[in-house]
Amino acid sequence: MILLSLFAGVLGLAIGSFLNVIIYRIPAGRSIVTPASACPICGSSIRGYDNVPVVSWFVLRGKCRNCAAPISARYPLVELGTGVFFVAVAVYFAPAILAAPHTRGLVGELLVLAAFLYLAAVSVALALIDIDVHKLPNRIVLPAYAVGAALFTAASIVSSDYSILLRVGIAMAALFLSYFLMAFVYPAGMGLGDVKLAGVLGLYLGWIGWGAVVVGALGAFILGGIYAFVLILGKRANRKSGIPFGPWMLAGAWIGIGVGNEAFAGYLSIFGLRAA
């Protein structure tokens, strides 16, 4: 557990550093590979020893080494937040990994962990981009379908459990079609980016269970509704104001992943029912 958490944390810090590049460049239509990272003020390339996640920002005191231009605190916060996020995901899936009865089962659980770590990275990037520019770029959303499907299919093959893939496919289609219908009926309130993201989240929630799908889907609207109500109450928005919904979709999905099955089972138990 400790080694897995440590590895996930270090990986998360490194991925968080790369996410800063993605968050800045993809909305601008730029390559995320070239050119190398540089100060946006003086254009000086950032040296390797000045690109250590979190640490470098503090060593440089939040300023460019060459021109002393301020470096936003958001950079180390994204790196640190991604590292913590990765640790939390690793801890959540650690019991299943440690309880794997054989090597094939262990490989299958590690593939599942890889899939959800990928979703964690995607979640950070999409949430911040949507907050910044109110967009959910296809360059991030669409590959998530392929990556998630490939890793889950591989995990099912390794563990010889194919039934779960049917649930994954149904959940993905159900959320995609539900959001598509909402966007068709009220296009001003729902964008196509939200529709495409819904399918991705359905894919991942479906792997966890039907309770996760229900709680994850409803959680987005509950959280988004509360946020909109607070904005209206504070007179920072009105009923016609648009808000980025992607972050709330992602937050709701992670709630569904974390406690969805248990919460849904608890709700059903009130009526004397049991989740399938």
C-alpha positions as CSV (number, residue, x, y, z in Angstrom):
1,M,0.0,0.0,0.0
2,I,2.8,2.4,0.9
3,L,4.9,1.7,-2.1
4,L,1.8,1.9,-4.4
5,S,0.8,5.2,-2.9
6,L,4.4,6.6,-3.1
7,F,4.6,5.6,-6.8
8,A,1.2,7.1,-7.6
9,G,2.2,10.3,-5.8
10,V,5.4,10.7,-7.7
11,L,3.8,9.8,-11.0
12,G,1.0,12.3,-10.2
13,L,3.4,15.1,-9.6
14,A,5.1,14.4,-13.0
15,I,1.8,14.1,-14.8
16,G,0.6,17.3,-13.1
17,S,3.6,19.2,-14.6
18,F,2.7,17.9,-18.1
19,L,-1.0,18.8,-17.5
20,N,0.1,22.5,-17.0
21,V,1.3,22.4,-20.6
22,I,-1.9,20.7,-21.8
23,I,-4.1,23.2,-20.0
24,Y,-2.2,26.2,-21.5
25,R,-1.6,24.9,-25.0
26,I,-4.6,22.9,-26.1
27,P,-7.1,25.7,-25.9
28,A,-4.7,27.8,-27.9
29,G,-4.4,25.2,-30.6
30,R,-0.7,24.6,-30.0
31,S,1.3,21.4,-29.9
32,I,1.8,19.9,-26.5
33,V,5.1,18.4,-27.6
34,T,7.1,21.2,-29.2
35,P,8.5,23.7,-28.5
36,A,10.0,23.1,-25.1
37,S,8.5,24.9,-22.1
38,A,9.6,28.5,-21.9
39,C,8.8,31.7,-20.0
40,P,5.9,33.5,-21.8
41,I,7.4,36.9,-21.0
42,C,11.1,36.6,-21.9
43,G,10.9,33.4,-24.0
44,S,13.8,31.7,-22.2
45,S,13.6,27.9,-22.2
46,I,13.0,26.4,-18.8
47,R,15.9,24.3,-17.7
48,G,15.4,20.8,-16.5
49,Y,16.5,21.6,-12.9
50,D,13.9,24.5,-12.9
51,N,11.1,22.1,-14.0
52,V,11.0,19.9,-10.9
53,P,7.3,19.7,-9.9
54,V,6.4,21.9,-6.9
55,V,10.0,22.2,-5.7
56,S,11.2,24.4,-8.5
57,W,8.5,27.0,-8.0
58,F,9.5,27.4,-4.3
59,V,13.2,27.5,-5.1
60,L,12.7,30.2,-7.7
61,R,10.3,32.0,-5.3
62,G,7.6,32.0,-8.0
63,K,9.6,34.0,-10.5
64,C,11.4,33.3,-13.8
65,R,15.1,32.7,-13.3
66,N,16.0,35.0,-16.2
67,C,13.5,37.9,-16.2
68,A,12.0,37.6,-12.7
69,A,8.5,37.6,-14.2
70,P,6.0,36.1,-11.7
71,I,5.0,32.5,-12.2
72,S,1.4,31.7,-11.2
73,A,0.9,29.7,-8.1
74,R,-1.5,27.6,-10.1
75,Y,1.4,25.6,-11.6
76,P,2.6,24.0,-8.4
77,L,-1.0,23.7,-7.2
78,V,-1.9,21.7,-10.3
79,E,1.1,19.5,-9.8
80,L,0.5,19.0,-6.1
81,G,-3.2,18.5,-6.6
82,T,-2.7,15.9,-9.3
83,G,-0.2,14.1,-7.0
84,V,-2.7,13.9,-4.2
85,F,-5.5,12.9,-6.6
86,F,-3.3,10.0,-7.9
87,V,-2.6,8.9,-4.3
88,A,-6.3,8.9,-3.5
89,V,-7.1,6.8,-6.6
90,A,-4.4,4.3,-5.8
91,V,-5.5,4.0,-2.2
92,Y,-9.1,3.4,-3.3
93,F,-8.1,0.6,-5.7
94,A,-5.3,-0.8,-3.5
95,P,-7.5,-3.4,-1.6
96,A,-8.5,-5.1,-4.9
97,I,-4.9,-5.1,-6.1
98,L,-3.6,-6.5,-2.8
99,A,-6.4,-9.1,-2.7
100,A,-5.8,-10.4,-6.2
101,P,-5.6,-14.2,-6.0
102,H,-3.2,-14.8,-8.8
103,T,-0.9,-13.0,-11.3
104,R,-3.6,-12.6,-13.9
105,G,-5.9,-11.1,-11.4
106,L,-3.2,-8.7,-10.3
107,V,-2.5,-7.6,-13.8
108,G,-6.2,-7.0,-14.4
109,E,-6.5,-4.9,-11.3
110,L,-3.4,-2.9,-12.3
111,L,-4.9,-2.2,-15.7
112,V,-8.1,-0.9,-14.0
113,L,-5.9,1.3,-11.7
114,A,-4.2,2.7,-14.8
115,A,-7.5,3.5,-16.4
116,F,-8.7,5.5,-13.5
117,L,-5.4,7.3,-13.0
118,Y,-5.8,8.3,-16.7
119,L,-9.3,9.5,-15.9
120,A,-7.9,11.5,-12.9
121,A,-5.4,13.3,-15.2
122,V,-8.1,14.0,-17.8
123,S,-10.4,15.3,-15.1
124,V,-7.8,17.9,-13.9
125,A,-7.1,19.1,-17.4
126,L,-10.7,19.3,-18.6
127,A,-12.0,20.9,-15.4
128,L,-9.5,23.7,-15.6
129,I,-9.8,24.2,-19.3
130,D,-13.6,24.4,-19.0
131,I,-13.3,26.9,-16.2
132,D,-10.8,29.0,-18.3
133,V,-12.4,29.0,-21.7
134,H,-15.8,27.1,-21.3
135,K,-14.7,24.3,-23.7
136,L,-14.1,20.6,-23.4
137,P,-11.6,20.0,-26.2
138,N,-12.0,16.9,-28.5
139,R,-8.2,16.4,-28.3
140,I,-8.7,15.3,-24.7
141,V,-12.2,13.9,-24.5
142,L,-12.2,11.7,-27.6
143,P,-9.0,9.8,-26.8
144,A,-10.4,9.0,-23.4
145,Y,-12.9,6.7,-25.1
146,A,-10.2,4.6,-26.7
147,V,-7.9,4.5,-23.7
148,G,-10.7,3.6,-21.3
149,A,-12.2,0.9,-23.6
150,A,-8.7,-0.6,-24.3
151,L,-7.7,-0.8,-20.7
152,F,-11.1,-2.2,-19.5
153,T,-11.2,-4.7,-22.3
154,A,-7.6,-5.8,-21.5
155,A,-8.5,-6.1,-17.8
156,S,-11.6,-8.2,-18.7
157,I,-9.6,-10.5,-21.0
158,V,-6.9,-11.0,-18.4
159,S,-9.4,-11.8,-15.6
160,S,-11.7,-13.8,-17.9
161,D,-14.7,-11.7,-16.9
162,Y,-16.4,-10.3,-19.9
163,S,-19.9,-9.6,-18.4
164,I,-18.8,-6.3,-17.0
165,L,-18.0,-5.0,-20.5
166,L,-21.7,-5.1,-21.3
167,R,-22.5,-2.9,-18.4
168,V,-19.7,-0.5,-19.4
169,G,-21.1,-0.3,-22.9
170,I,-24.7,0.3,-21.8
171,A,-23.7,2.9,-19.2
172,M,-21.6,4.8,-21.8
173,A,-24.4,4.8,-24.3
174,A,-27.1,5.7,-21.7
175,L,-25.2,8.8,-20.5
176,F,-24.2,9.9,-24.0
177,L,-27.8,9.6,-25.3
178,S,-29.3,11.3,-22.2
179,Y,-27.0,14.3,-22.6
180,F,-27.5,14.4,-26.3
181,L,-31.3,14.5,-25.8
182,M,-30.9,17.4,-23.3
183,A,-28.6,19.2,-25.7
184,F,-31.1,18.7,-28.5
185,V,-34.0,19.9,-26.4
186,Y,-32.2,22.9,-24.8
187,P,-29.0,23.6,-26.7
188,A,-28.4,26.8,-24.8
189,G,-28.0,24.9,-21.6
190,M,-25.9,21.9,-22.8
191,G,-23.0,21.8,-25.2
192,L,-21.8,19.0,-27.4
193,G,-18.6,18.9,-25.3
194,D,-20.7,17.9,-22.3
195,V,-22.4,15.2,-24.4
196,K,-19.1,13.7,-25.4
197,L,-17.7,13.9,-21.9
198,A,-20.9,12.2,-20.6
199,G,-20.1,9.1,-22.7
200,V,-16.6,8.9,-21.3
201,L,-17.9,9.2,-17.7
202,G,-20.5,6.6,-18.4
203,L,-17.8,4.2,-19.6
204,Y,-15.8,4.6,-16.3
205,L,-18.8,4.6,-14.0
206,G,-20.2,1.5,-15.7
207,W,-17.1,-0.4,-14.7
208,I,-17.7,0.4,-11.0
209,G,-21.4,-0.5,-11.0
210,W,-25.0,0.7,-11.6
211,G,-25.1,2.6,-8.3
212,A,-22.0,4.5,-9.4
213,V,-23.7,5.4,-12.7
214,V,-26.9,6.7,-11.0
215,V,-25.1,8.6,-8.3
216,G,-22.4,10.0,-10.6
217,A,-25.0,11.2,-13.1
218,L,-27.3,12.8,-10.5
219,G,-24.4,14.2,-8.6
220,A,-23.4,16.4,-11.5
221,F,-26.8,18.2,-11.6
222,I,-27.0,18.5,-7.8
223,L,-23.5,20.1,-7.5
224,G,-24.0,22.2,-10.6
225,G,-27.4,23.4,-9.3
226,I,-26.0,24.3,-5.9
227,Y,-23.2,26.2,-7.5
228,A,-25.6,28.1,-9.8
229,F,-27.9,28.9,-6.9
230,V,-25.0,30.3,-4.9
231,L,-24.0,32.5,-7.8
232,I,-27.5,33.8,-8.3
233,L,-27.9,34.4,-4.5
234,G,-24.7,36.4,-4.5
235,K,-25.8,38.3,-7.6
236,R,-22.8,37.1,-9.6
237,A,-25.1,35.5,-12.2
238,N,-28.7,35.3,-13.3
239,R,-31.0,32.5,-14.5
240,K,-29.8,33.0,-18.1
241,S,-26.1,32.9,-17.2
242,G,-24.0,30.1,-18.6
243,I,-21.7,28.2,-16.2
244,P,-19.1,25.6,-17.1
245,F,-20.8,22.2,-16.4
246,G,-17.8,20.0,-17.1
247,P,-16.2,20.4,-13.7
248,W,-19.5,19.4,-12.0
249,M,-19.9,16.4,-14.3
250,L,-16.4,15.3,-13.4
251,A,-16.9,15.9,-9.6
252,G,-20.2,14.0,-9.7
253,A,-18.5,11.1,-11.5
254,W,-15.8,10.9,-8.9
255,I,-18.4,10.9,-6.1
256,G,-20.1,8.1,-8.0
257,I,-16.8,6.2,-8.3
258,G,-16.0,6.6,-4.7
259,V,-19.3,6.0,-2.9
260,G,-21.9,5.5,-5.6
261,N,-22.6,1.8,-5.2
262,E,-22.8,2.1,-1.4
263,A,-24.9,5.3,-1.5
264,F,-27.4,3.8,-4.0
265,A,-27.6,0.5,-2.0
266,G,-28.3,2.5,1.1
267,Y,-31.0,4.5,-0.6
268,L,-32.7,1.3,-1.9
269,S,-32.6,-0.3,1.5
270,I,-34.8,2.4,2.9
271,F,-37.6,0.9,0.7
272,G,-36.6,-2.6,1.5
273,L,-35.0,-3.1,-1.9
274,R,-31.5,-4.4,-2.9
275,A,-29.3,-3.3,-5.8
276,A,-28.8,-5.8,-8.5
